[in-house]
Amino acid sequence: METKYYLGFDAGTQSVKVAVYDDALQCVAMDTAKTTLYYPHPGWVQMDVDEYYRLIKQCMASCSRQMRDKGLDVRAVRAIMGDGIICGIAGIDADGNAITPYINYLDSRTAEDVQALKEKNYSIWAKETGNAEPNVMFPAMFARWFMKHIPAWKEKGVKFVHNCPYVLMHLAGLSGTDAFIDWGMMSGWGLGYHVIEKRWSAEQLRLLGIDAAYMPKIVKPWDIIGTLREEDALETGFPAGIPICAGAGDTMESMMGSGILEAGRAVDVAGTCAMFCAATDGIIPELSVPGSGLIFNSGTLPGTYFYWGMVRTGGLALRWFKDSVSRHEEDAYYSTLDALASRHPAGCDGAMFIPYLTGGNGDFPHVRGTFTGLTLDSDQGAMWRCVLEGIGYDYMEITDRYRHAGIDLTQLTITEGGSHDALWNQIKADMLDTQVMTLQVAGGAVPTNCIVAAYSVGDIKELKQALQRQLTAKDTYQPNPDCTKLYRELYKKRNHIVKALNASMAADI
């Protein structure tokens, strides 16, 4: 029987990844490329969405060459499926081309608008979306900013799109009016939709001042939206006509790839931002309240929902320390940092790092990233441990909210790049007082995309069963009770520091 192949990609914040998997879910080709982030003003973080399109084609070309070098038939690729950032959009014209920057969850430029909208206290937000109030990371707020500040949008804006659908629609040669979004990624908008009924909300869009005509059509992740166009086929080395799926959100795919297929499970998507997700049967009113710091979304599978809390600069803070402080851009240096950090005890003798490198959030909007409590004994390893623990304290805040609402967190699955770091995994187990598990297939989103791709063309009949078959545990980490107790004490100290820093920096504004 001829082997079948599926191409998946992840359009992430720091990089893109493209891989081809066979029907036994073995990776036969893979390539990555780093993306570019721009910081035009304090609190602003933007990207070029066309860079995603170029880099993914570049990586696809590399994958086709790898397949040919191995004697594998690129004509046996059955479908293409991608995932992308759930909180990030660009505006496009009638031809489908971007006419605005691409803005995502790292950006804080909408802070004033968010505050003004919060003060209106609309109850419809929590009722229909599960999100009680606006947030600076919500695409709904970016859309409002585009409409107000981008002249090109006012002249020829047609649709708002996420980065993954943007790439997919270009690979398929679709126009701007054909723009789409899958029913899970739709909930990444934060506001403007009905999460249970999976539709745009006319009343919410009216309150937001966003014309419903600007919203992409809602589809299922496995829907075929087109086929690989001839021009991109020639550029990538794959044959024209390959079916292209509608795609999904990165967090949704990572959750599925981690076995979080039903309520009562939790996963840490340890990517650029640290996203701590807990699956539920639907909206939990106790969590969908102002000030919770949690976001509610629908999943890729029908009837699945989850809350997530985020450390916006989680993985980005790690990269910043490695690249800018340690001055080692190669990823292998993470292992060196871990070895140096392991020489220092839990709690790092009271030294701490506040990880808000792109600005504060929630009750502490004015805080910025800072080290505190350093001494002459605080070497690079101590500072690295401070960075890991500093992110962990934000995890503790999220964990406390979940547990108070009755969510079971006796086991946490960690996926994506951060799952490879044994020290980081143990710190999380200690700080969160939970058993941590990693998987053999840690980059959950891309192989999951390939499973969905196989399902989309009928090669897999039962999607949930196929997802469950790929789950194989790699390592487990048990919490150290003494460390857990220490971190709980230091957590109180850390909160006092953050509160004081916020007050001090607010006074300087």
Wavefront OBJ file of the C-alpha trace (Angstrom):
o trace
v 0.000 0.000 0.000
v 1.308 3.411 -0.948
v 2.377 5.575 2.014
v 0.339 8.722 2.495
v 1.760 12.024 3.750
v 0.325 15.167 5.363
v 1.870 18.621 5.657
v 1.349 20.693 8.785
v 2.682 24.048 9.885
v 2.731 26.198 12.995
v 2.822 29.972 12.542
v 4.134 30.992 15.950
v 5.429 34.209 17.459
v 9.157 33.545 17.370
v 9.273 31.113 14.483
v 7.402 29.061 11.936
v 7.665 25.299 11.669
v 6.659 23.118 8.738
v 6.711 19.330 8.843
v 5.528 16.378 6.780
v 4.268 13.282 8.588
v 3.417 9.913 7.113
v 0.284 7.898 7.882
v 2.091 6.217 10.797
v 2.668 9.701 12.246
v 6.416 9.570 11.654
v 8.050 12.865 10.717
v 9.773 12.534 7.329
v 10.710 16.182 6.753
v 10.858 19.308 8.865
v 12.208 22.846 8.768
v 11.913 26.011 10.847
v 12.578 29.711 10.372
v 12.699 32.605 12.804
v 10.231 35.465 12.541
v 10.882 39.173 13.074
v 9.285 41.251 15.812
v 9.260 45.061 15.612
v 8.973 47.455 18.537
v 8.134 50.869 16.999
v 6.986 52.435 20.294
v 7.039 51.454 23.984
v 4.393 48.763 24.513
v 3.979 48.174 20.779
v 4.900 44.830 19.232
v 4.047 44.196 15.606
v 4.984 41.904 12.745
v 4.623 41.557 8.987
v 1.991 38.902 8.248
v 3.452 38.461 4.748
v 6.659 37.256 6.410
v 4.676 34.272 7.696
v 3.604 33.473 4.141
v 7.166 33.771 2.796
v 8.766 31.742 5.598
v 6.218 28.938 5.429
v 6.756 28.627 1.674
v 10.508 28.632 2.308
v 10.159 25.804 4.830
v 7.772 23.914 2.544
v 10.405 24.051 -0.210
v 12.962 22.644 2.215
v 10.574 19.816 3.161
v 9.920 18.868 -0.471
v 13.685 18.696 -1.100
v 14.136 16.511 1.993
v 11.431 14.153 0.763
v 12.997 13.862 -2.664
v 16.438 13.282 -1.145
v 14.923 10.341 0.790
v 13.225 8.975 -2.301
v 9.744 9.881 -1.033
v 6.981 10.892 -3.427
v 5.795 14.474 -2.831
v 2.738 13.639 -4.938
v 1.569 11.437 -2.058
v 0.951 14.470 0.184
v -2.774 14.285 0.752
v -3.603 17.563 2.536
v -2.196 20.728 4.109
v -3.237 21.924 7.579
v -1.856 24.793 9.671
v -2.267 26.505 12.997
v -1.534 30.018 14.165
v -1.795 32.557 16.943
v -5.286 32.903 18.380
v -4.859 36.503 19.579
v -3.502 38.390 16.599
v -4.888 39.876 13.362
v -4.137 41.965 10.307
v -6.477 43.857 7.988
v -6.654 42.900 4.297
v -7.976 44.421 1.077
v -10.190 42.878 -1.613
v -7.213 41.059 -3.139
v -6.452 39.450 0.198
v -3.273 41.470 0.795
v -2.361 42.930 4.178
v -2.823 46.690 4.505
v -2.083 46.918 8.236
v 0.659 45.604 10.493
v 0.053 42.256 12.125
v -0.554 42.827 15.860
v -0.726 40.046 18.445
v -1.043 39.398 22.172
v 2.335 40.956 23.060
v 1.107 44.426 22.091
v -0.319 46.918 24.609
v -1.232 49.876 22.382
v -4.963 49.475 23.033
v -4.660 49.941 26.817
v -6.572 53.239 26.951
v -9.346 51.939 24.714
v -9.587 48.771 26.804
v -9.957 50.776 29.999
v -12.651 52.990 28.497
v -14.616 49.960 27.306
v -14.203 48.193 30.670
v -15.928 51.082 32.388
v -19.104 50.422 30.416
v -19.517 47.078 32.261
v -21.436 45.308 29.538
v -22.803 42.018 30.929
v -23.091 40.525 27.436
v -19.341 39.892 27.301
v -19.351 37.205 30.021
v -22.733 35.806 28.994
v -21.885 35.186 25.328
v -18.074 34.835 25.271
v -17.114 33.742 28.799
v -14.792 36.774 28.935
v -16.135 39.364 31.350
v -14.136 42.325 30.121
v -11.935 43.591 27.291
v -8.213 42.822 27.262
v -5.262 44.428 25.457
v -4.519 41.130 23.719
v -7.975 40.736 22.138
v -8.159 41.047 18.329
v -11.456 42.883 18.792
v -9.442 45.752 20.278
v -6.828 45.597 17.505
v -9.621 45.874 14.950
v -10.900 49.020 16.642
v -7.372 50.448 16.571
v -6.918 49.644 12.862
v -10.202 51.316 11.977
v -9.209 54.471 13.818
v -5.505 54.777 13.006
v -4.705 53.069 9.673
v -5.622 55.220 6.636
v -5.241 52.272 4.242
v -7.904 50.394 6.167
v -10.319 53.287 5.896
v -9.713 53.405 2.135
v -9.826 49.729 1.163
v -10.204 47.472 4.206
v -12.336 44.384 3.563
v -11.688 41.745 6.271
v -9.753 41.085 9.445
v -7.814 37.797 9.454
v -5.525 35.788 11.708
v -2.027 34.804 10.592
v -2.765 31.124 9.865
v -5.852 31.725 7.680
v -3.884 34.481 5.921
v -1.227 31.981 4.872
v -3.743 29.299 3.922
v -5.899 31.605 1.816
v -2.811 32.790 -0.070
v -1.613 29.222 -0.669
v -5.066 28.559 -2.116
v -5.180 31.812 -4.115
v -8.347 33.128 -2.435
v -9.523 36.743 -2.488
v -10.059 38.990 0.514
v -13.803 38.442 0.470
v -13.168 34.703 0.883
v -11.448 35.221 4.260
v -12.336 32.607 6.865
v -11.724 31.571 10.464
v -12.323 28.248 12.175
v -14.858 27.962 14.980
v -12.210 27.582 17.671
v -9.870 30.377 16.591
v -12.939 32.615 16.353
v -13.035 32.597 20.154
v -9.502 34.036 20.131
v -11.179 37.356 19.329
v -12.107 37.580 23.018
v -15.199 39.662 22.241
v -17.668 39.898 19.398
v -19.009 36.327 19.106
v -21.264 33.778 20.771
v -18.954 30.993 22.005
v -21.590 28.257 22.408
v -23.489 28.962 19.196
v -20.236 29.580 17.281
v -21.361 32.701 15.451
v -20.544 36.386 15.370
v -22.728 38.373 17.757
v -24.545 41.265 16.089
v -25.110 43.018 19.433
v -21.489 42.694 20.560
v -20.171 43.919 17.223
v -22.534 46.893 17.481
v -21.154 47.734 20.931
v -17.611 47.361 19.566
v -18.346 49.545 16.541
v -17.185 46.825 14.144
v -19.177 46.226 10.962
v -20.125 42.543 10.696
v -19.088 42.672 7.026
v -15.452 42.907 8.169
v -15.574 39.555 9.960
v -14.361 36.389 8.218
v -16.767 33.532 7.607
v -16.755 30.785 10.244
v -15.766 27.276 9.156
v -14.687 23.998 10.761
v -10.924 23.345 11.082
v -11.091 20.326 8.761
v -13.155 22.023 6.077
v -11.362 22.160 2.707
v -11.132 25.822 1.689
v -9.235 25.314 -1.575
v -6.205 23.634 -3.112
v -2.529 24.560 -3.491
v -2.278 27.033 -6.351
v 0.090 26.509 -9.276
v 2.389 29.436 -8.470
v 3.057 28.289 -4.907
v 3.363 24.690 -6.046
v 6.258 25.669 -8.310
v 7.865 27.651 -5.493
v 7.501 24.979 -2.806
v 8.106 21.838 -4.847
v 4.782 20.255 -3.937
v 2.203 19.496 -6.638
v -0.648 21.882 -7.308
v -4.080 20.765 -6.243
v -3.284 19.473 -2.739
v -6.398 20.076 -0.547
v -5.962 22.826 2.019
v -7.772 22.696 5.371
v -9.146 25.746 7.156
v -6.591 25.531 9.979
v -6.914 26.058 13.717
v -5.563 27.968 16.699
v -2.154 26.985 18.078
v -3.412 26.625 21.626
v -6.330 24.481 20.535
v -4.089 22.154 18.550
v -1.496 21.909 21.323
v -4.233 20.975 23.788
v -5.541 18.219 21.530
v -2.012 16.982 20.894
v -1.488 16.781 24.654
v -4.506 14.589 25.236
v -6.709 17.351 26.592
v -9.792 16.077 24.824
v -12.342 16.430 27.622
v -13.132 18.457 30.731
v -11.059 18.063 33.890
v -7.609 18.033 32.263
v -4.916 20.721 32.197
v -2.013 21.541 29.889
v 0.809 24.058 29.859
v 1.529 25.235 26.324
v 5.106 26.265 26.983
v 5.798 28.429 23.946
v 6.610 32.116 23.521
v 3.922 32.929 26.019
v 3.246 30.559 28.881
v -0.372 29.458 28.459
v -1.885 27.435 31.277
v -5.100 25.819 30.073
v -7.842 23.928 31.907
v -10.590 22.146 29.969
v -14.225 22.592 31.073
v -17.726 21.647 29.923
v -18.544 25.304 29.305
v -18.520 28.716 30.959
v -17.850 28.680 34.729
v -19.374 31.913 36.094
v -16.880 32.016 38.981
v -14.008 32.262 36.492
v -15.747 34.554 33.979
v -15.580 37.646 36.160
v -13.742 40.977 35.876
v -10.185 40.804 37.142
v -9.804 37.021 36.840
v -6.992 37.354 34.321
v -8.360 34.296 32.509
v -9.493 33.918 28.915
v -12.275 31.554 27.808
v -12.200 29.834 24.416
v -13.856 27.043 22.500
v -11.690 24.133 21.366
v -11.169 22.525 17.979
v -13.364 19.503 18.753
v -17.134 20.049 19.007
v -18.371 20.773 22.527
v -14.907 21.439 23.997
v -14.037 24.570 25.958
v -11.192 25.780 28.119
v -9.917 28.642 30.238
v -6.349 29.803 29.981
v -4.137 32.140 31.878
v -1.088 33.607 30.248
v 2.293 34.950 31.163
v 2.650 37.179 28.129
v 6.419 37.177 28.139
v 6.932 33.590 29.369
v 8.991 32.027 26.580
v 9.932 35.427 25.209
v 11.593 36.292 28.530
v 13.699 33.132 28.266
v 14.806 34.037 24.761
v 15.517 37.632 25.860
v 17.770 36.471 28.697
v 19.646 33.998 26.490
v 20.089 36.373 23.549
v 20.422 39.788 25.178
v 21.787 39.143 28.675
v 23.840 35.992 28.184
v 24.559 36.983 24.576
v 24.230 33.475 23.205
v 21.706 33.195 20.409
v 22.115 29.463 19.811
v 19.346 27.402 21.430
v 21.847 24.900 22.780
v 22.871 27.493 25.376
v 19.637 26.848 27.268
v 21.226 23.622 28.543
v 24.264 25.554 29.773
v 22.021 27.992 31.614
v 20.139 25.123 33.261
v 23.391 23.571 34.430
v 24.478 26.891 35.934
v 21.057 27.447 37.543
v 21.061 23.982 39.112
v 23.908 25.101 41.371
v 21.495 27.462 43.123
v 18.747 26.442 45.560
v 15.007 26.773 45.055
v 14.013 30.359 45.748
v 17.467 31.535 44.725
v 18.245 32.890 48.210
v 15.460 35.478 47.909
v 16.469 36.949 44.549
v 13.600 37.413 42.112
v 12.764 38.410 38.562
v 9.566 40.208 37.543
v 8.925 39.030 33.939
v 6.798 41.904 32.591
v 9.126 42.873 29.744
v 6.286 44.075 27.506
v 4.348 45.814 30.273
v 2.216 44.714 33.187
v -1.352 43.504 33.138
v -4.405 43.007 35.334
v -4.125 44.808 38.653
v -0.528 45.845 37.946
v -0.486 47.575 34.547
v 2.509 49.813 35.284
v 5.035 47.153 36.280
v 8.028 46.499 34.048
v 10.585 43.707 34.024
v 13.170 43.881 36.794
v 15.534 41.840 38.968
v 15.459 42.345 42.716
v 17.420 40.908 45.626
v 20.611 40.223 43.661
v 23.955 40.043 45.495
v 27.591 39.565 44.514
v 26.883 35.831 44.561
v 24.179 36.201 41.920
v 25.863 34.889 38.795
v 24.324 34.115 35.403
v 22.957 30.807 36.699
v 21.219 32.503 39.629
v 19.671 35.074 37.317
v 18.456 32.327 34.977
v 16.811 30.508 37.864
v 15.202 33.801 38.873
v 13.751 34.126 35.360
v 12.285 30.604 35.464
v 10.835 31.118 38.937
v 9.579 34.597 38.060
v 7.408 33.115 35.326
v 6.394 30.339 37.727
v 4.919 32.811 40.232
v 2.492 33.950 37.564
v 1.620 30.293 37.015
v 0.860 30.024 40.741
v -1.633 32.872 40.511
v -3.462 31.121 37.683
v -3.371 27.761 39.463
v -4.898 29.260 42.591
v -7.820 30.626 40.587
v -8.498 27.260 38.956
v -8.361 25.337 42.229
v -10.624 27.832 43.975
v -13.208 27.160 41.246
v -12.978 23.418 41.869
v -10.826 22.424 38.879
v -8.664 19.352 39.525
v -4.962 20.043 38.914
v -3.362 16.880 40.259
v -1.631 16.363 36.906
v -0.344 18.847 34.350
v 0.787 17.967 30.830
v 3.470 20.227 29.340
v 3.909 20.544 25.594
v 5.770 22.588 22.982
v 9.392 23.732 23.249
v 9.490 24.391 26.993
v 8.657 20.761 27.739
v 12.212 19.739 26.788
v 13.691 21.623 29.779
v 13.931 19.224 32.741
v 14.851 21.934 35.251
v 11.961 24.105 34.136
v 9.571 21.145 34.404
v 10.711 20.339 37.945
v 10.376 23.965 39.020
v 6.789 23.972 37.726
v 5.996 20.748 39.599
v 7.374 22.266 42.823
v 5.766 25.685 42.442
v 2.369 24.366 41.394
v 2.313 21.337 43.714
v 1.291 18.990 40.923
v 2.625 16.030 38.982
v 4.065 17.202 35.660
v 4.101 14.955 32.595
v 5.759 15.421 29.212
v 5.090 13.514 26.003
v 7.235 11.702 23.467
v 5.746 13.983 20.802
v 6.263 17.347 22.487
v 5.577 19.682 19.578
v 1.921 18.849 19.812
v 0.449 21.314 17.345
v 2.098 20.242 14.063
v 1.591 16.446 14.294
v -1.940 17.193 15.483
v -2.440 19.314 12.369
v -1.407 16.337 10.263
v -3.931 14.106 12.023
v -6.658 16.668 11.305
v -5.449 16.852 7.695
v -5.825 13.074 7.380
v -9.315 13.328 8.845
v -10.254 16.118 6.430
v -9.669 13.895 3.364
v -11.245 10.777 4.862
v -8.058 8.848 5.640
v -8.997 8.849 9.336
v -12.577 8.113 10.323
v -12.534 8.860 14.077
v -10.564 12.008 14.919
v -10.636 11.688 18.715
v -9.438 8.082 18.641
v -6.584 8.990 16.298
v -5.489 11.771 18.624
v -5.505 9.444 21.635
v -3.305 6.882 19.854
v -0.395 9.314 19.561
v -0.134 9.969 23.316
v 2.922 8.376 24.883
v 4.341 9.705 28.144
v 8.020 10.619 28.223
v 8.905 11.885 31.717
v 7.111 12.686 34.954
v 8.141 15.119 37.687
v 6.875 14.889 41.255
v 6.618 17.995 43.464
v 9.082 18.347 46.339
v 6.979 19.277 49.420
v 9.772 21.365 50.967
v 10.230 23.359 47.766
v 6.465 23.779 47.396
v 6.250 25.239 50.902
v 9.167 27.598 50.243
v 7.692 28.862 46.974
v 4.341 29.494 48.655
v 6.064 31.733 51.234
v 8.080 33.533 48.561
v 4.940 34.006 46.466
v 3.548 36.310 49.158
v 6.807 38.301 49.151
v 6.741 38.515 45.368
v 3.187 39.887 45.375
v 4.202 42.647 47.806
v 7.103 43.564 45.513
v 4.899 43.690 42.395
v 2.340 45.850 44.202
v 5.031 48.263 45.366
v 6.641 48.448 41.925
v 3.294 49.153 40.285
v 2.560 51.994 42.722
v 6.035 53.461 42.270
v 5.947 53.368 38.489
v 2.405 54.714 38.371
v 3.566 57.706 40.419
v 6.254 58.438 37.831
v 3.781 58.614 34.937
l 1 2 3 4 5 6 7 8 9 10 11 12 13 14 15 16 17 18 19 20 21 22 23 24 25 26 27 28 29 30 31 32 33 34 35 36 37 38 39 40 41 42 43 44 45 46 47 48 49 50 51 52 53 54 55 56 57 58 59 60 61 62 63 64 65 66 67 68 69 70 71 72 73 74 75 76 77 78 79 80 81 82 83 84 85 86 87 88 89 90 91 92 93 94 95 96 97 98 99 100 101 102 103 104 105 106 107 108 109 110 111 112 113 114 115 116 117 118 119 120 121 122 123 124 125 126 127 128 129 130 131 132 133 134 135 136 137 138 139 140 141 142 143 144 145 146 147 148 149 150 151 152 153 154 155 156 157 158 159 160 161 162 163 164 165 166 167 168 169 170 171 172 173 174 175 176 177 178 179 180 181 182 183 184 185 186 187 188 189 190 191 192 193 194 195 196 197 198 199 200 201 202 203 204 205 206 207 208 209 210 211 212 213 214 215 216 217 218 219 220 221 222 223 224 225 226 227 228 229 230 231 232 233 234 235 236 237 238 239 240 241 242 243 244 245 246 247 248 249 250 251 252 253 254 255 256 257 258 259 260 261 262 263 264 265 266 267 268 269 270 271 272 273 274 275 276 277 278 279 280 281 282 283 284 285 286 287 288 289 290 291 292 293 294 295 296 297 298 299 300 301 302 303 304 305 306 307 308 309 310 311 312 313 314 315 316 317 318 319 320 321 322 323 324 325 326 327 328 329 330 331 332 333 334 335 336 337 338 339 340 341 342 343 344 345 346 347 348 349 350 351 352 353 354 355 356 357 358 359 360 361 362 363 364 365 366 367 368 369 370 371 372 373 374 375 376 377 378 379 380 381 382 383 384 385 386 387 388 389 390 391 392 393 394 395 396 397 398 399 400 401 402 403 404 405 406 407 408 409 410 411 412 413 414 415 416 417 418 419 420 421 422 423 424 425 426 427 428 429 430 431 432 433 434 435 436 437 438 439 440 441 442 443 444 445 446 447 448 449 450 451 452 453 454 455 456 457 458 459 460 461 462 463 464 465 466 467 468 469 470 471 472 473 474 475 476 477 478 479 480 481 482 483 484 485 486 487 488 489 490 491 492 493 494 495 496 497 498 499 500 501 502 503 504 505 506 507 508 509
